């Protein structure tokens, strides 16, 4: 009778272990996918921000070049 109880206990412990490992694995996958999506979305928004920033910087540089050319032309006309 004792052997039956011990074997039943170990069979139950093994089944519970398998179920626990499965639940932990499932939880791990959900967390991993969530973090992956957050990182992907963040990196995409950074790319969009940098593209917009690059456009603004380029526009300011062009504006500065035009101002410098105007200053040089004005200086030439004065002399």
MOPAC internal coordinates of N, CA, C and O (Angstrom, degrees):
PM7 1SCF
backbone

  N    0.0000 0     0.00 0     0.00 0    0    0    0
  C    1.4399 1     0.00 0     0.00 0    1    0    0
  C    1.5395 1   111.16 1     0.00 0    2    1    0
  O    1.2310 1   121.36 1   142.41 1    3    2    1
  N    1.3300 1   114.99 1   -37.59 1    3    2    1
  C    1.4593 1   119.21 1  -179.51 1    5    3    2
  C    1.5258 1   110.89 1   -63.73 1    6    5    3
  O    1.2310 1   119.87 1   139.99 1    7    6    5
  N    1.3353 1   117.85 1   -40.01 1    7    6    5
  C    1.4656 1   121.60 1  -179.90 1    9    7    6
  C    1.5219 1   110.83 1   -63.70 1   10    9    7
  O    1.2310 1   119.59 1   142.63 1   11   10    9
  N    1.2887 1   118.40 1   -37.37 1   11   10    9
  C    1.4591 1   121.65 1   178.92 1   13   11   10
  C    1.5274 1   109.80 1   -64.94 1   14   13   11
  O    1.2310 1   120.41 1   136.70 1   15   14   13
  N    1.3167 1   116.81 1   -43.30 1   15   14   13
  C    1.4601 1   120.38 1   179.13 1   17   15   14
  C    1.5277 1   111.23 1   -65.32 1   18   17   15
  O    1.2310 1   119.89 1   136.90 1   19   18   17
  N    1.3151 1   117.82 1   -43.10 1   19   18   17
  C    1.4611 1   121.23 1   179.83 1   21   19   18
  C    1.5257 1   110.77 1   -65.50 1   22   21   19
  O    1.2310 1   120.56 1   136.22 1   23   22   21
  N    1.3155 1   116.53 1   -43.78 1   23   22   21
  C    1.4696 1   118.85 1   179.63 1   25   23   22
  C    1.5320 1   110.64 1   -66.97 1   26   25   23
  O    1.2310 1   119.61 1   143.80 1   27   26   25
  N    1.3103 1   118.36 1   -36.20 1   27   26   25
  C    1.4664 1   121.07 1   176.17 1   29   27   26
  C    1.5231 1   110.56 1   -65.50 1   30   29   27
  O    1.2310 1   120.79 1   138.98 1   31   30   29
  N    1.3252 1   116.10 1   -41.02 1   31   30   29
  C    1.4617 1   119.84 1   177.75 1   33   31   30
  C    1.5235 1   110.81 1   -60.46 1   34   33   31
  O    1.2310 1   120.04 1   132.65 1   35   34   33
  N    1.3274 1   117.54 1   -47.35 1   35   34   33
  C    1.4587 1   120.32 1  -178.98 1   37   35   34
  C    1.5250 1   111.90 1   -68.26 1   38   37   35
  O    1.2310 1   120.23 1   145.78 1   39   38   37
  N    1.3089 1   117.17 1   -34.22 1   39   38   37
  C    1.4675 1   119.66 1   176.56 1   41   39   38
  C    1.5396 1   109.66 1   -65.31 1   42   41   39
  O    1.2310 1   120.30 1   137.68 1   43   42   41
  N    1.3209 1   117.04 1   -42.32 1   43   42   41
  C    1.4606 1   120.97 1   177.70 1   45   43   42
  C    1.5250 1   111.89 1   -65.77 1   46   45   43
  O    1.2310 1   120.76 1   138.63 1   47   46   45
  N    1.3245 1   116.15 1   -41.37 1   47   46   45
  C    1.4651 1   120.22 1   178.44 1   49   47   46
  C    1.5250 1   110.53 1   -63.76 1   50   49   47
  O    1.2310 1   120.32 1   140.18 1   51   50   49
  N    1.3289 1   116.99 1   -39.82 1   51   50   49
  C    1.4636 1   120.28 1   178.42 1   53   51   50
  C    1.5258 1   110.82 1   -65.65 1   54   53   51
  O    1.2310 1   120.11 1   137.62 1   55   54   53
  N    1.3189 1   117.40 1   -42.38 1   55   54   53
  C    1.4666 1   120.72 1   178.86 1   57   55   54
  C    1.5266 1   110.35 1   -64.79 1   58   57   55
  O    1.2310 1   120.25 1   138.16 1   59   58   57
  N    1.3191 1   117.13 1   -41.84 1   59   58   57
  C    1.4597 1   120.62 1   178.82 1   61   59   58
  C    1.5330 1   110.36 1   -65.65 1   62   61   59
  O    1.2310 1   120.28 1   142.45 1   63   62   61
  N    1.3142 1   117.07 1   -37.55 1   63   62   61
  C    1.4668 1   120.72 1   178.16 1   65   63   62
  C    1.5199 1   111.06 1   -64.16 1   66   65   63
  O    1.2310 1   120.69 1   135.82 1   67   66   65
  N    1.3185 1   116.28 1   -44.18 1   67   66   65
  C    1.4678 1   120.20 1   178.87 1   69   67   66
  C    1.5212 1   109.91 1   -62.57 1   70   69   67
  O    1.2310 1   119.99 1   135.62 1   71   70   69
  N    1.3256 1   117.63 1   -44.38 1   71   70   69
  C    1.4612 1   120.98 1   179.23 1   73   71   70
  C    1.5258 1   110.46 1   -64.03 1   74   73   71
  O    1.2310 1   119.89 1   139.09 1   75   74   73
  N    1.3182 1   117.82 1   -40.91 1   75   74   73
  C    1.4585 1   121.41 1   179.02 1   77   75   74
  C    1.5204 1   112.08 1   -64.36 1   78   77   75
  O    1.2310 1   120.65 1   136.65 1   79   78   77
  N    1.3229 1   116.36 1   -43.35 1   79   78   77
  C    1.4684 1   120.02 1   178.91 1   81   79   78
  C    1.5189 1   109.94 1   -63.89 1   82   81   79
  O    1.2310 1   120.15 1   139.93 1   83   82   81
  N    1.3218 1   117.31 1   -40.07 1   83   82   81
  C    1.4630 1   120.80 1   178.79 1   85   83   82
  C    1.5341 1   110.65 1   -63.18 1   86   85   83
  O    1.2310 1   120.54 1   134.94 1   87   86   85
  N    1.3264 1   116.57 1   -45.06 1   87   86   85
  C    1.4684 1   119.81 1   179.79 1   89   87   86
  C    1.5328 1   111.73 1   -65.30 1   90   89   87
  O    1.2310 1   120.15 1   140.13 1   91   90   89
  N    1.3216 1   117.32 1   -39.87 1   91   90   89
  C    1.4651 1   120.15 1   176.92 1   93   91   90
  C    1.5230 1   111.45 1   -64.62 1   94   93   91
  O    1.2310 1   120.44 1   138.89 1   95   94   93
  N    1.3213 1   116.77 1   -41.11 1   95   94   93
  C    1.4584 1   121.24 1   178.81 1   97   95   94
  C    1.5306 1   110.08 1   -63.20 1   98   97   95
  O    1.2310 1   120.89 1   135.78 1   99   98   97
  N    1.3295 1   115.91 1   -44.22 1   99   98   97
  C    1.4541 1   120.52 1   179.24 1  101   99   98
  C    1.5360 1   110.61 1   -62.41 1  102  101   99
  O    1.2310 1   120.20 1   137.01 1  103  102  101
  N    1.3194 1   117.23 1   -42.99 1  103  102  101
  C    1.4596 1   121.96 1   177.89 1  105  103  102
  C    1.5306 1   110.64 1   -63.11 1  106  105  103
  O    1.2310 1   120.63 1   139.00 1  107  106  105
  N    1.3213 1   116.40 1   -41.00 1  107  106  105
  C    1.4636 1   121.58 1   178.04 1  109  107  106
  C    1.5262 1   110.81 1   -61.36 1  110  109  107
  O    1.2310 1   120.42 1   135.08 1  111  110  109
  N    1.3206 1   116.81 1   -44.92 1  111  110  109
  C    1.4664 1   120.36 1  -179.02 1  113  111  110
  C    1.5232 1   111.44 1   -64.38 1  114  113  111
  O    1.2310 1   120.09 1   138.93 1  115  114  113
  N    1.3300 1   117.43 1   -41.07 1  115  114  113
  C    1.4693 1   120.81 1   179.01 1  117  115  114
  C    1.5303 1   109.95 1   -63.32 1  118  117  115
  O    1.2310 1   120.33 1   135.28 1  119  118  117
  N    1.3284 1   116.97 1   -44.72 1  119  118  117
  C    1.4630 1   120.79 1   179.70 1  121  119  118
  C    1.5269 1   110.95 1   -64.76 1  122  121  119
  O    1.2310 1   120.55 1   138.14 1  123  122  121
  N    1.3206 1   116.56 1   -41.86 1  123  122  121
  C    1.4627 1   121.13 1   179.90 1  125  123  122
  C    1.5285 1   110.56 1   -62.31 1  126  125  123
  O    1.2310 1   120.34 1   133.52 1  127  126  125
  N    1.3208 1   116.95 1   -46.48 1  127  126  125
  C    1.4652 1   120.47 1   179.61 1  129  127  126
  C    1.5233 1   111.42 1   -63.12 1  130  129  127
  O    1.2310 1   120.55 1   140.40 1  131  130  129
  N    1.3267 1   116.55 1   -39.60 1  131  130  129
  C    1.4588 1   120.28 1   179.26 1  133  131  130
  C    1.5238 1   111.18 1   -63.41 1  134  133  131
  O    1.2310 1   120.10 1   133.51 1  135  134  133
  N    1.3036 1   117.41 1   -46.49 1  135  134  133
  C    1.4638 1   121.51 1   179.43 1  137  135  134
  C    1.5232 1   110.29 1   -65.32 1  138  137  135
  O    1.2310 1   120.29 1   139.78 1  139  138  137
  N    1.3242 1   117.05 1   -40.22 1  139  138  137
  C    1.4588 1   121.06 1   178.93 1  141  139  138
  C    1.5266 1   110.64 1   -60.76 1  142  141  139
  O    1.2310 1   120.20 1   135.86 1  143  142  141
  N    1.3402 1   117.23 1   -44.14 1  143  142  141
  C    1.4605 1   120.81 1   178.72 1  145  143  142
  C    1.5327 1   111.27 1   -63.79 1  146  145  143
  O    1.2310 1   120.32 1   139.48 1  147  146  145
  N    1.3235 1   116.99 1   -40.52 1  147  146  145
  C    1.4595 1   120.10 1   179.60 1  149  147  146
  C    1.5264 1   110.97 1   -64.11 1  150  149  147
  O    1.2310 1   120.53 1   136.62 1  151  150  149
  N    1.3208 1   116.60 1   -43.38 1  151  150  149
  C    1.4710 1   120.41 1   179.71 1  153  151  150
  C    1.5178 1   110.13 1   -65.73 1  154  153  151
  O    1.2310 1   120.43 1   137.43 1  155  154  153
  N    1.3183 1   116.79 1   -42.57 1  155  154  153
  C    1.4652 1   120.41 1   179.79 1  157  155  154
  C    1.5252 1   110.72 1   -62.33 1  158  157  155
  O    1.2310 1   120.32 1   134.60 1  159  158  157
  N    1.3333 1   116.99 1   -45.40 1  159  158  157
  C    1.4624 1   120.28 1   179.41 1  161  159  158
  C    1.5201 1   111.32 1   -64.48 1  162  161  159
  O    1.2310 1   120.52 1   140.56 1  163  162  161
  N    1.3207 1   116.60 1   -39.44 1  163  162  161
  C    1.4620 1   120.61 1   178.98 1  165  163  162
  C    1.5174 1   110.57 1   -65.05 1  166  165  163
  O    1.2310 1   120.06 1   135.87 1  167  166  165
  N    1.3182 1   117.50 1   -44.13 1  167  166  165
  C    1.4611 1   119.59 1  -178.80 1  169  167  166
  C    1.5197 1   110.80 1   -66.42 1  170  169  167
  O    1.2310 1   120.09 1   144.82 1  171  170  169
  N    1.3393 1   117.44 1   -35.18 1  171  170  169
  C    1.4629 1   119.15 1   177.35 1  173  171  170
  C    1.5197 1   110.82 1   -67.30 1  174  173  171
  O    1.2310 1   120.43 1   138.70 1  175  174  173
  N    1.3253 1   116.79 1   -41.30 1  175  174  173
  C    1.4562 1   118.15 1   179.99 1  177  175  174
  C    1.5291 1   110.61 1   -68.18 1  178  177  175
  O    1.2310 1   119.88 1   147.05 1  179  178  177
  N    1.3456 1   117.84 1   -32.95 1  179  178  177
  C    1.4597 1   120.06 1   175.53 1  181  179  178
  C    1.5210 1   110.42 1   -64.34 1  182  181  179
  O    1.2310 1   120.36 1   137.98 1  183  182  181
  N    1.3328 1   116.91 1   -42.02 1  183  182  181
  C    1.4614 1   119.81 1   178.52 1  185  183  182
  C    1.5217 1   110.80 1   -61.16 1  186  185  183
  O    1.2310 1   120.72 1   137.71 1  187  186  185
  N    1.3377 1   116.23 1   -42.29 1  187  186  185
  C    1.4601 1   119.45 1   179.34 1  189  187  186
  C    1.5260 1   110.72 1   -65.43 1  190  189  187
  O    1.2310 1   120.53 1   139.77 1  191  190  189
  N    1.3233 1   116.59 1   -40.23 1  191  190  189
  C    1.4614 1   119.90 1   179.30 1  193  191  190
  C    1.5215 1   110.90 1   -64.86 1  194  193  191
  O    1.2310 1   120.49 1   137.42 1  195  194  193
  N    1.3393 1   116.66 1   -42.58 1  195  194  193
  C    1.4605 1   119.66 1  -179.36 1  197  195  194
  C    1.5174 1   111.35 1   -67.32 1  198  197  195
  O    1.2310 1   120.30 1   144.04 1  199  198  197
  N    1.3248 1   117.04 1   -35.96 1  199  198  197
  C    1.4605 1   118.85 1   177.09 1  201  199  198
  C    1.5240 1   110.31 1   -63.62 1  202  201  199
  O    1.2310 1   120.52 1   135.84 1  203  202  201
  N    1.3227 1   116.60 1   -44.16 1  203  202  201
  C    1.4627 1   120.08 1   178.70 1  205  203  202
  C    1.5281 1   110.51 1   -64.12 1  206  205  203
  O    1.2310 1   120.62 1   139.15 1  207  206  205
  N    1.3198 1   116.43 1   -40.85 1  207  206  205
  C    1.4603 1   120.74 1   179.04 1  209  207  206
  C    1.5286 1   110.83 1   -64.52 1  210  209  207
  O    1.2310 1   120.44 1   138.05 1  211  210  209
  N    1.3306 1   116.77 1   -41.95 1  211  210  209
  C    1.4675 1   119.86 1   177.84 1  213  211  210
  C    1.5209 1   111.46 1   -61.48 1  214  213  211
  O    1.2310 1   120.51 1   140.33 1  215  214  213
  N    1.3328 1   116.63 1   -39.67 1  215  214  213
  C    1.4663 1   119.61 1   178.39 1  217  215  214
  C    1.5272 1   110.61 1   -63.93 1  218  217  215
  O    1.2310 1   120.62 1   137.45 1  219  218  217
  N    1.3173 1   116.43 1   -42.55 1  219  218  217
  C    1.4621 1   119.95 1   179.94 1  221  219  218
  C    1.5220 1   111.21 1   -64.78 1  222  221  219
  O    1.2310 1   120.50 1   137.33 1  223  222  221
  N    1.3299 1   116.64 1   -42.67 1  223  222  221
  C    1.4705 1   120.54 1   179.39 1  225  223  222
  C    1.5278 1   110.12 1   -63.48 1  226  225  223
  O    1.2310 1   120.35 1   136.18 1  227  226  225
  N    1.3277 1   116.94 1   -43.82 1  227  226  225
  C    1.4562 1   120.82 1   178.99 1  229  227  226
  C    1.5214 1   110.74 1   -60.72 1  230  229  227
  O    1.2310 1   120.41 1   137.18 1  231  230  229
  N    1.3326 1   116.82 1   -42.82 1  231  230  229
  C    1.4664 1   120.03 1   178.84 1  233  231  230
  C    1.5243 1   111.00 1   -63.47 1  234  233  231
  O    1.2310 1   120.18 1   138.07 1  235  234  233
  N    1.3240 1   117.26 1   -41.93 1  235  234  233
  C    1.4713 1   120.20 1   178.38 1  237  235  234
  C    1.5166 1   112.00 1   -65.53 1  238  237  235
  O    1.2310 1   120.18 1   141.06 1  239  238  237
  N    1.3361 1   117.25 1   -38.94 1  239  238  237
  C    1.4605 1   120.33 1   178.17 1  241  239  238
  C    1.5237 1   111.16 1   -64.59 1  242  241  239
  O    1.2310 1   120.59 1   139.07 1  243  242  241
  N    1.3316 1   116.47 1   -40.93 1  243  242  241
  C    1.4672 1   119.49 1   177.41 1  245  243  242
  C    1.5197 1   110.74 1   -63.84 1  246  245  243
  O    1.2310 1   120.97 1   137.97 1  247  246  245
  N    1.3383 1   115.75 1   -42.03 1  247  246  245
  C    1.4601 1   119.98 1   179.01 1  249  247  246
  C    1.5290 1   110.49 1   -62.30 1  250  249  247
  O    1.2310 1   120.43 1   139.89 1  251  250  249
  N    1.3227 1   116.78 1   -40.11 1  251  250  249
  C    1.4584 1   120.47 1   179.46 1  253  251  250
  C    1.5341 1   110.55 1   -66.49 1  254  253  251
  O    1.2310 1   120.02 1   139.99 1  255  254  253
  N    1.3382 1   117.57 1   -40.01 1  255  254  253
  C    1.4615 1   120.84 1   178.28 1  257  255  254
  C    1.5228 1   110.70 1   -62.30 1  258  257  255
  O    1.2310 1   120.63 1   138.30 1  259  258  257
  N    1.3360 1   116.41 1   -41.70 1  259  258  257
  C    1.4649 1   120.27 1   178.78 1  261  259  258
  C    1.5224 1   109.93 1   -63.22 1  262  261  259
  O    1.2310 1   119.87 1   137.84 1  263  262  261
  N    1.3054 1   117.86 1   -42.16 1  263  262  261
  C    1.4586 1   121.17 1   178.68 1  265  263  262
  C    1.5243 1   110.83 1   -63.65 1  266  265  263
  O    1.2310 1   120.39 1   138.22 1  267  266  265
  N    1.3322 1   116.85 1   -41.78 1  267  266  265
  C    1.4657 1   120.00 1   178.96 1  269  267  266
  C    1.5246 1   111.01 1   -63.69 1  270  269  267
  O    1.2310 1   120.24 1   139.43 1  271  270  269
  N    1.3284 1   117.14 1   -40.57 1  271  270  269
  C    1.4662 1   120.44 1   178.54 1  273  271  270
  C    1.5237 1   109.67 1   -64.24 1  274  273  271
  O    1.2310 1   120.29 1   138.44 1  275  274  273
  N    1.3117 1   117.05 1   -41.56 1  275  274  273
  C    1.4713 1   120.36 1   178.82 1  277  275  274
  C    1.5219 1   110.87 1   -63.39 1  278  277  275
  O    1.2310 1   120.07 1   139.85 1  279  278  277
  N    1.3092 1   117.46 1   -40.15 1  279  278  277
  C    1.4675 1   121.11 1   179.06 1  281  279  278
  C    1.5205 1   110.26 1   -64.27 1  282  281  279
  O    1.2310 1   120.52 1   136.51 1  283  282  281
  N    1.3218 1   116.61 1   -43.49 1  283  282  281
  C    1.4741 1   120.18 1   179.80 1  285  283  282
  C    1.5130 1   109.93 1   -64.71 1  286  285  283
  O    1.2310 1   119.26 1   136.95 1  287  286  285
  N    1.3167 1   119.02 1   -43.05 1  287  286  285
  C    1.4567 1   121.77 1  -179.79 1  289  287  286
  C    1.5326 1   110.83 1   -64.54 1  290  289  287
  O    1.2310 1   121.04 1   140.17 1  291  290  289
  N    1.3294 1   115.62 1   -39.83 1  291  290  289
  C    1.4754 1   119.90 1   177.87 1  293  291  290
  C    1.5224 1   110.31 1   -63.88 1  294  293  291
  O    1.2310 1   121.03 1   139.20 1  295  294  293
  N    1.3158 1   115.64 1   -40.80 1  295  294  293
  C    1.4810 1   119.66 1   179.84 1  297  295  294
  C    1.5159 1   110.27 1   -66.00 1  298  297  295
  O    1.2310 1   119.33 1   142.46 1  299  298  297
  N    1.3166 1   118.89 1   -37.54 1  299  298  297
  C    1.4681 1   121.86 1   179.47 1  301  299  298
  C    1.5252 1   109.87 1   -66.71 1  302  301  299
  O    1.2310 1   120.58 1   140.07 1  303  302  301
  N    1.3293 1   116.49 1   -39.93 1  303  302  301
  C    1.4587 1   120.32 1  -178.58 1  305  303  302
  C    1.5326 1   111.05 1   -66.71 1  306  305  303
  O    1.2310 1   119.77 1   146.26 1  307  306  305
  N    1.3284 1   118.04 1   -33.74 1  307  306  305
  C    1.4542 1   121.72 1  -178.44 1  309  307  306
  C    1.5222 1   111.34 1   -70.34 1  310  309  307
  O    1.2310 1   120.25 1   149.26 1  311  310  309
  N    1.3164 1   117.13 1   -30.74 1  311  310  309
  C    1.4697 1   118.88 1  -179.20 1  313  311  310
  C    1.4627 1   108.39 1   -90.87 1  314  313  311
  O    1.2310 1   120.10 1   180.00 1  315  314  313

